[in-house]
Every structure is written in structure tokens, then in C-alpha cells.
């Protein structure tokens, strides 16, 4: 059983160290960690273009925090409060799941004539593999690095120890199949 857990862990949890890039793609969600990490990377001059994706999860009718209508609004507010210049923030507020995040991010890049040859993706650690695969699908010529954070108390070291962790990680494998 431990061999299978290790294989799944190695496949799903792929985050690496940040590196200089043309842009940072922030995958939609409702945890502040993604925007806070992105602001930190921006303030350390890793990249000066930020592209946010997200309206609402297809699992929700409204954003879970009362002051925001979309994931984009939530992340943009956090970025601004953490020193990111508004002129460096791009994004979309239509997507409902990861494949749409990537697809609509491509539209944002094209519509704004942004040049992105190297990029970081900021996302939850258990979401990293799916994010990478889908962004590579829409940006085949971009060199990506995934900078991940542990969300919902799920990490590569503990995901298999709780039912919730197992559901989220195995769910990622299923969604990779569905969305590719």
C-alpha cells in the first residue's frame, strides 16, 4: 500500500521552487494563500505580470466570502493590499473550473498582447499536476514552474491519512482524466 501512496504522491504533488518568470498564473480558489504567495513572489521581483483566473467553483452558487462576488475579485483585493500594482494585474472572472482557468487565461494573454515564455503557476499542492497539465495544453510553448502551497490541511506527507485528503487527491486524478 505504501508503494501506491508514494506513486500517487509523486504524480500529484509536483511543486518546485520559484524562479524568474514573465508571468504568474494564479489558479482560482477561495483560500487567501494563493494571492498572498503570489504577492510575495511579485514583491521579490520573480515576475511583474499576474494573471488571475476564476469566477466561482462549479460546485458553488456564490463566493463563500460576503465582500466578494468572484475568485478574481477576492484575489485582486489581496494582491492590491499586499503591494501589487493594479496595472500589473490581469485576469478573468468567468471560469468555473481549472480547464477554464487555463483556457480563459490564454484569452487574457492574447487580448492584452502579453509575452509569456516562462511562467509560474500558483496553486494548492494537491492541485499542482492538473494545473500544470491544463496550462501546458493551452500554452504549449511556455516553460512552466509550479509553486504550490498546502491547502485545507492537505500535504504530500498526510493526504492519505484522512478521508477528506484521500477524496481530494483521488478526485484530482479523476478530474485530470475528465478535463484533458
ChimeraX commands (.cxc) that place a marker at each C-alpha (Angstrom):
marker #1 position 0.00,0.00,0.00 radius 0.5
marker #1 position 2.80,2.45,0.83 radius 0.5
marker #1 position 4.25,1.99,-2.67 radius 0.5
marker #1 position 0.91,3.04,-4.19 radius 0.5
marker #1 position 0.69,6.05,-1.86 radius 0.5
marker #1 position 4.21,7.09,-2.88 radius 0.5
marker #1 position 3.39,6.73,-6.59 radius 0.5
marker #1 position 0.25,8.85,-6.25 radius 0.5
marker #1 position 2.10,11.41,-4.14 radius 0.5
marker #1 position 4.94,11.70,-6.65 radius 0.5
marker #1 position 2.45,12.12,-9.51 radius 0.5
marker #1 position 0.15,14.72,-7.91 radius 0.5
marker #1 position 2.43,16.82,-5.68 radius 0.5
marker #1 position 4.86,18.44,-8.12 radius 0.5
marker #1 position 5.54,21.93,-6.78 radius 0.5
marker #1 position 9.03,23.36,-7.09 radius 0.5
marker #1 position 10.96,26.44,-6.01 radius 0.5
marker #1 position 10.06,29.79,-7.58 radius 0.5
marker #1 position 12.13,31.18,-10.44 radius 0.5
marker #1 position 12.26,34.34,-12.52 radius 0.5
marker #1 position 9.37,34.37,-14.99 radius 0.5
marker #1 position 7.44,36.61,-17.33 radius 0.5
marker #1 position 4.16,35.99,-15.51 radius 0.5
marker #1 position 2.45,34.28,-12.61 radius 0.5
marker #1 position -0.82,32.47,-13.24 radius 0.5
marker #1 position -2.98,32.30,-10.11 radius 0.5
marker #1 position -5.49,29.47,-10.34 radius 0.5
marker #1 position -8.94,30.31,-8.97 radius 0.5
marker #1 position -9.96,29.35,-5.45 radius 0.5
marker #1 position -11.18,30.70,-2.14 radius 0.5
marker #1 position -8.06,30.44,0.01 radius 0.5
marker #1 position -6.07,33.67,0.52 radius 0.5
marker #1 position -2.81,31.70,0.42 radius 0.5
marker #1 position -2.64,31.74,-3.39 radius 0.5
marker #1 position -2.84,35.53,-3.65 radius 0.5
marker #1 position -0.57,36.08,-0.64 radius 0.5
marker #1 position 2.09,33.77,-2.10 radius 0.5
marker #1 position 1.74,35.48,-5.48 radius 0.5
marker #1 position 2.14,38.94,-3.92 radius 0.5
marker #1 position 5.25,37.73,-2.12 radius 0.5
marker #1 position 6.74,36.42,-5.39 radius 0.5
marker #1 position 5.84,39.68,-7.15 radius 0.5
marker #1 position 7.40,41.80,-4.39 radius 0.5
marker #1 position 10.58,39.71,-4.62 radius 0.5
marker #1 position 10.72,40.50,-8.37 radius 0.5
marker #1 position 10.13,36.97,-9.62 radius 0.5
marker #1 position 7.59,38.32,-12.16 radius 0.5
marker #1 position 5.76,41.57,-12.85 radius 0.5
marker #1 position 2.67,40.25,-14.63 radius 0.5
marker #1 position -0.03,38.45,-12.66 radius 0.5
marker #1 position -2.93,36.68,-14.35 radius 0.5
marker #1 position -5.80,35.65,-12.08 radius 0.5
marker #1 position -8.37,33.06,-13.06 radius 0.5
marker #1 position -11.73,32.48,-11.51 radius 0.5
marker #1 position -15.38,33.30,-11.16 radius 0.5
marker #1 position -16.81,30.60,-8.93 radius 0.5
marker #1 position -16.25,26.93,-8.49 radius 0.5
marker #1 position -18.85,24.98,-10.44 radius 0.5
marker #1 position -19.70,23.45,-7.04 radius 0.5
marker #1 position -20.95,26.81,-5.68 radius 0.5
marker #1 position -23.75,29.28,-6.34 radius 0.5
marker #1 position -21.88,32.20,-4.78 radius 0.5
marker #1 position -18.46,33.12,-3.48 radius 0.5
marker #1 position -18.09,31.96,0.16 radius 0.5
marker #1 position -16.95,35.35,1.49 radius 0.5
marker #1 position -19.60,38.09,1.60 radius 0.5
marker #1 position -17.48,41.01,0.37 radius 0.5
marker #1 position -16.60,39.39,-2.96 radius 0.5
marker #1 position -18.54,38.17,-5.97 radius 0.5
marker #1 position -15.80,36.15,-7.64 radius 0.5
marker #1 position -12.47,34.47,-7.00 radius 0.5
marker #1 position -10.90,37.11,-9.24 radius 0.5
marker #1 position -12.26,39.94,-7.05 radius 0.5
marker #1 position -11.01,38.21,-3.89 radius 0.5
marker #1 position -7.51,37.58,-5.22 radius 0.5
marker #1 position -7.19,41.03,-6.77 radius 0.5
marker #1 position -8.09,42.67,-3.46 radius 0.5
marker #1 position -5.47,40.63,-1.60 radius 0.5
marker #1 position -2.84,41.41,-4.24 radius 0.5
marker #1 position -3.53,45.15,-4.04 radius 0.5
marker #1 position -3.43,45.10,-0.23 radius 0.5
marker #1 position -0.04,43.38,-0.48 radius 0.5
marker #1 position 1.66,45.93,-2.70 radius 0.5
marker #1 position 0.95,44.67,-6.22 radius 0.5
marker #1 position 0.36,47.48,-8.71 radius 0.5
marker #1 position -3.09,47.31,-10.30 radius 0.5
marker #1 position -1.52,47.85,-13.73 radius 0.5
marker #1 position 0.34,44.53,-13.32 radius 0.5
marker #1 position -2.83,42.52,-12.58 radius 0.5
marker #1 position -4.75,40.86,-15.41 radius 0.5
marker #1 position -7.40,38.21,-15.26 radius 0.5
marker #1 position -10.83,36.90,-15.92 radius 0.5
marker #1 position -13.90,36.32,-13.81 radius 0.5
marker #1 position -15.79,33.78,-15.90 radius 0.5
marker #1 position -14.14,30.40,-15.30 radius 0.5
marker #1 position -15.67,27.77,-13.08 radius 0.5
marker #1 position -13.04,25.03,-13.12 radius 0.5
marker #1 position -9.35,24.54,-13.83 radius 0.5
marker #1 position -9.58,23.81,-17.54 radius 0.5
marker #1 position -11.50,27.06,-18.00 radius 0.5
marker #1 position -8.92,28.90,-15.84 radius 0.5
marker #1 position -6.24,27.89,-18.35 radius 0.5
marker #1 position -8.40,28.41,-21.44 radius 0.5
marker #1 position -9.57,31.87,-20.38 radius 0.5
marker #1 position -6.06,32.85,-19.22 radius 0.5
marker #1 position -4.92,32.20,-22.79 radius 0.5
marker #1 position -7.56,34.65,-24.00 radius 0.5
marker #1 position -6.38,37.26,-21.46 radius 0.5
marker #1 position -2.78,36.88,-22.62 radius 0.5
marker #1 position -3.76,37.22,-26.28 radius 0.5
marker #1 position -6.17,40.13,-25.80 radius 0.5
marker #1 position -3.57,42.09,-23.83 radius 0.5
marker #1 position -0.65,41.20,-26.13 radius 0.5
marker #1 position 1.30,39.83,-23.18 radius 0.5
marker #1 position 4.53,38.00,-23.92 radius 0.5
marker #1 position 4.82,34.91,-21.76 radius 0.5
marker #1 position 7.66,32.50,-22.46 radius 0.5
marker #1 position 8.30,31.42,-18.87 radius 0.5
marker #1 position 5.64,31.37,-16.16 radius 0.5
marker #1 position 4.86,30.19,-12.68 radius 0.5
marker #1 position 1.55,28.65,-11.68 radius 0.5
marker #1 position 0.48,29.25,-8.08 radius 0.5
marker #1 position -1.98,26.68,-6.75 radius 0.5
marker #1 position -2.72,24.22,-3.96 radius 0.5
marker #1 position -0.18,21.41,-3.74 radius 0.5
marker #1 position -2.71,18.64,-4.39 radius 0.5
marker #1 position -3.96,20.58,-7.44 radius 0.5
marker #1 position -0.49,21.10,-8.96 radius 0.5
marker #1 position -0.38,18.28,-11.50 radius 0.5
marker #1 position -3.76,19.08,-13.03 radius 0.5
marker #1 position -2.93,22.78,-13.21 radius 0.5
marker #1 position 0.36,22.10,-14.94 radius 0.5
marker #1 position -1.13,19.71,-17.49 radius 0.5
marker #1 position -4.00,22.02,-18.38 radius 0.5
marker #1 position -1.91,25.19,-18.62 radius 0.5
marker #1 position 0.59,23.31,-20.80 radius 0.5
marker #1 position -2.30,22.29,-23.04 radius 0.5
marker #1 position -3.29,25.93,-23.65 radius 0.5
marker #1 position 0.24,27.34,-23.56 radius 0.5
marker #1 position 2.34,24.64,-25.25 radius 0.5
marker #1 position 5.33,26.93,-25.84 radius 0.5
marker #1 position 5.58,28.28,-22.29 radius 0.5
marker #1 position 8.09,26.88,-19.81 radius 0.5
marker #1 position 6.13,26.41,-16.55 radius 0.5
marker #1 position 7.15,26.08,-12.93 radius 0.5
marker #1 position 4.54,25.22,-10.30 radius 0.5
marker #1 position 4.83,26.97,-6.95 radius 0.5
marker #1 position 2.39,25.21,-4.66 radius 0.5
marker #1 position 1.11,25.69,-1.14 radius 0.5
marker #1 position -0.66,23.23,1.13 radius 0.5
marker #1 position -4.36,23.99,1.39 radius 0.5
marker #1 position -7.14,22.53,3.52 radius 0.5
marker #1 position -4.50,20.84,5.71 radius 0.5
marker #1 position -3.61,18.52,2.84 radius 0.5
marker #1 position 0.05,17.93,2.05 radius 0.5
marker #1 position 2.18,15.32,0.33 radius 0.5
marker #1 position 3.00,13.95,3.77 radius 0.5
marker #1 position -0.53,13.48,5.09 radius 0.5
marker #1 position -3.13,13.35,2.30 radius 0.5
marker #1 position -3.70,9.61,2.66 radius 0.5
marker #1 position -4.32,9.79,6.44 radius 0.5
marker #1 position -7.83,11.28,6.27 radius 0.5
marker #1 position -10.90,10.53,4.22 radius 0.5
marker #1 position -11.06,14.17,3.12 radius 0.5
marker #1 position -7.44,14.14,1.99 radius 0.5
marker #1 position -7.93,10.91,0.07 radius 0.5
marker #1 position -11.10,12.27,-1.58 radius 0.5
marker #1 position -9.36,15.45,-2.71 radius 0.5
marker #1 position -6.25,13.75,-4.09 radius 0.5
marker #1 position -8.02,10.85,-5.80 radius 0.5
marker #1 position -10.54,13.40,-7.10 radius 0.5
marker #1 position -7.64,15.21,-8.78 radius 0.5
marker #1 position -6.71,12.04,-10.65 radius 0.5
marker #1 position -10.30,11.67,-11.85 radius 0.5
marker #1 position -10.52,15.32,-12.92 radius 0.5
marker #1 position -7.24,15.04,-14.86 radius 0.5
marker #1 position -8.87,12.30,-16.91 radius 0.5
marker #1 position -12.10,14.29,-17.34 radius 0.5
marker #1 position -10.51,17.62,-18.28 radius 0.5
marker #1 position -7.68,16.59,-20.60 radius 0.5
marker link #1:1,2 radius 0.2
marker link #1:2,3 radius 0.2
marker link #1:3,4 radius 0.2
marker link #1:4,5 radius 0.2
marker link #1:5,6 radius 0.2
marker link #1:6,7 radius 0.2
marker link #1:7,8 radius 0.2
marker link #1:8,9 radius 0.2
marker link #1:9,10 radius 0.2
marker link #1:10,11 radius 0.2
marker link #1:11,12 radius 0.2
marker link #1:12,13 radius 0.2
marker link #1:13,14 radius 0.2
marker link #1:14,15 radius 0.2
marker link #1:15,16 radius 0.2
marker link #1:16,17 radius 0.2
marker link #1:17,18 radius 0.2
marker link #1:18,19 radius 0.2
marker link #1:19,20 radius 0.2
marker link #1:20,21 radius 0.2
marker link #1:21,22 radius 0.2
marker link #1:22,23 radius 0.2
marker link #1:23,24 radius 0.2
marker link #1:24,25 radius 0.2
marker link #1:25,26 radius 0.2
marker link #1:26,27 radius 0.2
marker link #1:27,28 radius 0.2
marker link #1:28,29 radius 0.2
marker link #1:29,30 radius 0.2
marker link #1:30,31 radius 0.2
marker link #1:31,32 radius 0.2
marker link #1:32,33 radius 0.2
marker link #1:33,34 radius 0.2
marker link #1:34,35 radius 0.2
marker link #1:35,36 radius 0.2
marker link #1:36,37 radius 0.2
marker link #1:37,38 radius 0.2
marker link #1:38,39 radius 0.2
marker link #1:39,40 radius 0.2
marker link #1:40,41 radius 0.2
marker link #1:41,42 radius 0.2
marker link #1:42,43 radius 0.2
marker link #1:43,44 radius 0.2
marker link #1:44,45 radius 0.2
marker link #1:45,46 radius 0.2
marker link #1:46,47 radius 0.2
marker link #1:47,48 radius 0.2
marker link #1:48,49 radius 0.2
marker link #1:49,50 radius 0.2
marker link #1:50,51 radius 0.2
marker link #1:51,52 radius 0.2
marker link #1:52,53 radius 0.2
marker link #1:53,54 radius 0.2
marker link #1:54,55 radius 0.2
marker link #1:55,56 radius 0.2
marker link #1:56,57 radius 0.2
marker link #1:57,58 radius 0.2
marker link #1:58,59 radius 0.2
marker link #1:59,60 radius 0.2
marker link #1:60,61 radius 0.2
marker link #1:61,62 radius 0.2
marker link #1:62,63 radius 0.2
marker link #1:63,64 radius 0.2
marker link #1:64,65 radius 0.2
marker link #1:65,66 radius 0.2
marker link #1:66,67 radius 0.2
marker link #1:67,68 radius 0.2
marker link #1:68,69 radius 0.2
marker link #1:69,70 radius 0.2
marker link #1:70,71 radius 0.2
marker link #1:71,72 radius 0.2
marker link #1:72,73 radius 0.2
marker link #1:73,74 radius 0.2
marker link #1:74,75 radius 0.2
marker link #1:75,76 radius 0.2
marker link #1:76,77 radius 0.2
marker link #1:77,78 radius 0.2
marker link #1:78,79 radius 0.2
marker link #1:79,80 radius 0.2
marker link #1:80,81 radius 0.2
marker link #1:81,82 radius 0.2
marker link #1:82,83 radius 0.2
marker link #1:83,84 radius 0.2
marker link #1:84,85 radius 0.2
marker link #1:85,86 radius 0.2
marker link #1:86,87 radius 0.2
marker link #1:87,88 radius 0.2
marker link #1:88,89 radius 0.2
marker link #1:89,90 radius 0.2
marker link #1:90,91 radius 0.2
marker link #1:91,92 radius 0.2
marker link #1:92,93 radius 0.2
marker link #1:93,94 radius 0.2
marker link #1:94,95 radius 0.2
marker link #1:95,96 radius 0.2
marker link #1:96,97 radius 0.2
marker link #1:97,98 radius 0.2
marker link #1:98,99 radius 0.2
marker link #1:99,100 radius 0.2
marker link #1:100,101 radius 0.2
marker link #1:101,102 radius 0.2
marker link #1:102,103 radius 0.2
marker link #1:103,104 radius 0.2
marker link #1:104,105 radius 0.2
marker link #1:105,106 radius 0.2
marker link #1:106,107 radius 0.2
marker link #1:107,108 radius 0.2
marker link #1:108,109 radius 0.2
marker link #1:109,110 radius 0.2
marker link #1:110,111 radius 0.2
marker link #1:111,112 radius 0.2
marker link #1:112,113 radius 0.2
marker link #1:113,114 radius 0.2
marker link #1:114,115 radius 0.2
marker link #1:115,116 radius 0.2
marker link #1:116,117 radius 0.2
marker link #1:117,118 radius 0.2
marker link #1:118,119 radius 0.2
marker link #1:119,120 radius 0.2
marker link #1:120,121 radius 0.2
marker link #1:121,122 radius 0.2
marker link #1:122,123 radius 0.2
marker link #1:123,124 radius 0.2
marker link #1:124,125 radius 0.2
marker link #1:125,126 radius 0.2
marker link #1:126,127 radius 0.2
marker link #1:127,128 radius 0.2
marker link #1:128,129 radius 0.2
marker link #1:129,130 radius 0.2
marker link #1:130,131 radius 0.2
marker link #1:131,132 radius 0.2
marker link #1:132,133 radius 0.2
marker link #1:133,134 radius 0.2
marker link #1:134,135 radius 0.2
marker link #1:135,136 radius 0.2
marker link #1:136,137 radius 0.2
marker link #1:137,138 radius 0.2
marker link #1:138,139 radius 0.2
marker link #1:139,140 radius 0.2
marker link #1:140,141 radius 0.2
marker link #1:141,142 radius 0.2
marker link #1:142,143 radius 0.2
marker link #1:143,144 radius 0.2
marker link #1:144,145 radius 0.2
marker link #1:145,146 radius 0.2
marker link #1:146,147 radius 0.2
marker link #1:147,148 radius 0.2
marker link #1:148,149 radius 0.2
marker link #1:149,150 radius 0.2
marker link #1:150,151 radius 0.2
marker link #1:151,152 radius 0.2
marker link #1:152,153 radius 0.2
marker link #1:153,154 radius 0.2
marker link #1:154,155 radius 0.2
marker link #1:155,156 radius 0.2
marker link #1:156,157 radius 0.2
marker link #1:157,158 radius 0.2
marker link #1:158,159 radius 0.2
marker link #1:159,160 radius 0.2
marker link #1:160,161 radius 0.2
marker link #1:161,162 radius 0.2
marker link #1:162,163 radius 0.2
marker link #1:163,164 radius 0.2
marker link #1:164,165 radius 0.2
marker link #1:165,166 radius 0.2
marker link #1:166,167 radius 0.2
marker link #1:167,168 radius 0.2
marker link #1:168,169 radius 0.2
marker link #1:169,170 radius 0.2
marker link #1:170,171 radius 0.2
marker link #1:171,172 radius 0.2
marker link #1:172,173 radius 0.2
marker link #1:173,174 radius 0.2
marker link #1:174,175 radius 0.2
marker link #1:175,176 radius 0.2
marker link #1:176,177 radius 0.2
marker link #1:177,178 radius 0.2
marker link #1:178,179 radius 0.2
marker link #1:179,180 radius 0.2
view
